[in-house]
């Protein structure tokens, strides 16, 4: 019998010390690899290494070598895919992007996605808009793995159903959502994850920061793995830690067939620009 796919999410509380943040992330990742017989995918939150602020405008550099080195090493050692959260990084065009990097089981970089929808609302970052520093990405990301087709969305992206539906129409069975979703909107956070799973017959894995960085940055945690019926099969408590679930890409296909939301679509009447 084919084994189930083991998905792990790492929920972290950020600090102003990037080295400490990385140390904590690696400790929980190592704990997860030790706790479970095998891990197929391990995911960290958005901005797990450093939460952006105004002073970063002129001094953000390329993707940190230490992050690439540490997670590449662990991906290869444990033969696991890893989405190393997201990191603000300056690319060759001179712009700064909020990027999630995917490492393959061999430790090599297997792809990346830069956040498309930037968080410029509700004064939630103390008057600092994400676009004051970050340039939006201009393409979506999906790829085939040995356990199914995966996609990545980042935090605020989850509020835009067009993104998830586009990925679903491309055959994505697992949507990974590294996030720094703000408190007190944990009801929105969890409902959005569940609804995205239901509407698109896919697993949706939301991995969030938790706790208070400062008065302008308080994160709601409640990381969740929702199955294609929208059922939460793993949910994090209000503290740093690990969530894990065994999943089955065939279940996503079966769910899609049973509710008919793809083969009963009527694209000719939709006017989505």
N, C-alpha and C positions, 0 to 999 in steps of 0.2 A: 504494500500500500504506500502511495506517495506521502511523504511527510508534509506536515503543515509548515507554513512560512512563519518564522518567529520575528516579530517586530518589537523593537524596544525604543522608548522615548525617554530622554533625560530632562527632567525639570530642574532648573537652577535658579538660585537667587543671586542677582548680579551685585557687584561692588564697583567702586571706582578704580580698583586695582586689576588691570588686565591680566597680569601674571597669576594673581590669585584666582581669577575667574577661570583661566585655562587649567590651573591645577585642580580646581574643584570639578570641572567638567571631565577631566581625564580620570580622576578618582572614581566618579560615578560610572563612567564608561567601563573602567576596569572591573568595577563591582558587578556590573551587568554581565560582562563576558564571563566572569567567574560564577555567577549565580545560575545562568542558564546553560543547558547542555550545548546549544548552538544558537547563534543570532544571525539572521539573514540581513536585517537592516537595523541600524542604530541611527537615531536622529536627535540633534540638539536644537535649542531654540534660536530664534532671531537675536542678533546682537548679544550672544552669550559671552563674547570676549570683551566687548566694549560698547556701551550704549552711547550713541553719538550725542554731542552737544555743540554749542556755538563755537567753542574754542578749537574744534577739530577742523574748521573750514580750510585752513592753509597747511595743515600738517599731517593729513591722512596720507599714508603711503600705500604701496602695493600689498597684495594679499600676504599676510604674515607667514614667513617661512616656518616658524615654529609650529603653527597650526597645521600646515600642510605636512610637515615631517611627522608630527605625533599621530595624526589620524591616519595618514598613509601607512605608517608602521603597524597600527592596530588593525586596520582593515586587512592587511596582508597576513598578519599573525593569526587572526581569528577567521580568516576567509569570509569576511562580512562586508556588505555595503555599508557605507557611512555617509550621511548628509551632515556635514560639520556646521550645523546651524547657519547663521549668516554673519558676514563681516563687512564693514565699510572698507572699501579698498579702491585705490586709484589705478585706473587702467591706462593703456598706452595712448588713448586719446586725450589724456589729461583730466578726465572727469572721474568723479567718485561714484561708485555704485554700491548697492547693498546686495551682496552676492552670496548665494548658497552653492557650495561645491560638493559634488558627489564623488566619492572614492569607490572604486570597484573592489572586488574580492582580492584582486592581485595587488592592491595598494596604489594603483595608478589612478590618476584623475580621469573620471568617466564622463564628466560633463559639469555644467554649471548653469544657474539661472539667476538673473538679476531682477530684483523686485520691480514690477510694472506700475502698480498703483501706490503712490506715495502718500503718507499720512499727513495731510495739511488741514486738519479739522479740529474744531472744539477747543482750541488752545490747550490741548492736553499735554503738550511738551513745554509748558511754561512760556508760551509765545514763540516757540521755535518750530517752524515747519520742517518736515523731513526734506522737502525739496530745497530748503536753504543750503543744504550740503550735498544731497544725493541726486543723481541723474537717473531718471527712470530707464529700466531696460526696455527694449523694443521688440522682444520675441519671447514666446512661451517655450517651455521645455518639457519634453517627454522622451523617454528612451525605454528600450527593452532590457529587462534583466532576466535571469534564469528562473525567476518566480512570477513574472508578469510584467506588464507595461506600467511604468510609473510616471508621475508628473510631480512638479513642485510648484506650490504657491507660497507666498510669504505674507503672513499676518493680514494686513489690510486688504490684500488681494481677495481674501475669502468673502468680502462683502460684495464682490462683483461676480454674479453668477455666470456671466458670459465666459469668463476665464475657465471655470471648472467644466462648463458644458462643452467648450471647444476641446478641452483635453479629453473629455469623455467620448466625444465623437471621433477622436483619434485613437480610441481604444484603451485609454488609461483605466487601470483597475485599482491602482493605489495612488491617492493624492496625499503627499506629505506637505505639512504646513508648519514650518518653523516660525515662531511668533514671539512678539513682545506685546501682547494684548493687554490693554489697560484695565485696571480695577476702577470702578466697581461693575464693569459691564460683563461679568462672567456669564450672565444669562445669554447675552448676545453671542458671546464666544462659543458656548457649548451648543446653542441652538443653530448657529451658522454651520458648525461642523456636522451636526446631525442632518440638517436639511440638505446640505451639499451631498452627503452620502446618499440620502433617500432619492433626491432628484436625479442623481447620476449613476445610481447602482454601482457605487465604488466604495472601497475602504477609504476613509479619511482619517489621517493621523495628525492631530494638532498638538504640537509640543511647544509649551509656553514658558516664559519666565514667570517667577513668582516672587512677590515681596516688594519692599520699598528700597529703591535706590536713593531717591531724594524726594522732596515735596512735589516735584513735577512728574516723577516717574515711579508709579506704583502699579505693579503688574498682578493680574488676577490668577495666574496659575491654572489649575483645573485642566491640565493636559488630558487629552482623550484620544482613544482609538475607537472610532465608530464603524460598525460593519455596514454592508450595502443596504440593510434595512433601516439604518439609522440607530441601531441599538448600541449603546456604549458598552464595549466589551472590556475596556480598561480605562480607569479614570484616576488621576493623581489627587492626593489630598493637598491641603494647604501647607506644603513644605517642600523643600528640595527632595528629589528622589527619582525613582525609576517606575515606568509603567511598561507592561509587556503583554502581548497577546499572540496566540497562534491563529493564523489566517489562512484563507484558501482562495486563490484567484478564480477557481472554478465556481465558487459561491457567488462572486460578483457577476459572472456570466449568467448563472442560473437565475439570480435575482432580476437582472435586466430582462430576461425572457419572460419571467412570471408577471411583471407589471407592464411591460409593453411600451415603456416611455421612449424607446428609440424607434422601434419599427412602426409605431403609431404616430410619429411626428408628422406634421403637415408644414414643411418648410416654406411652401408657396404662399402661406398667409402671414408669415412673420415679417416684421419690418424692424430689424435690429441693425443699427448702423454702428 
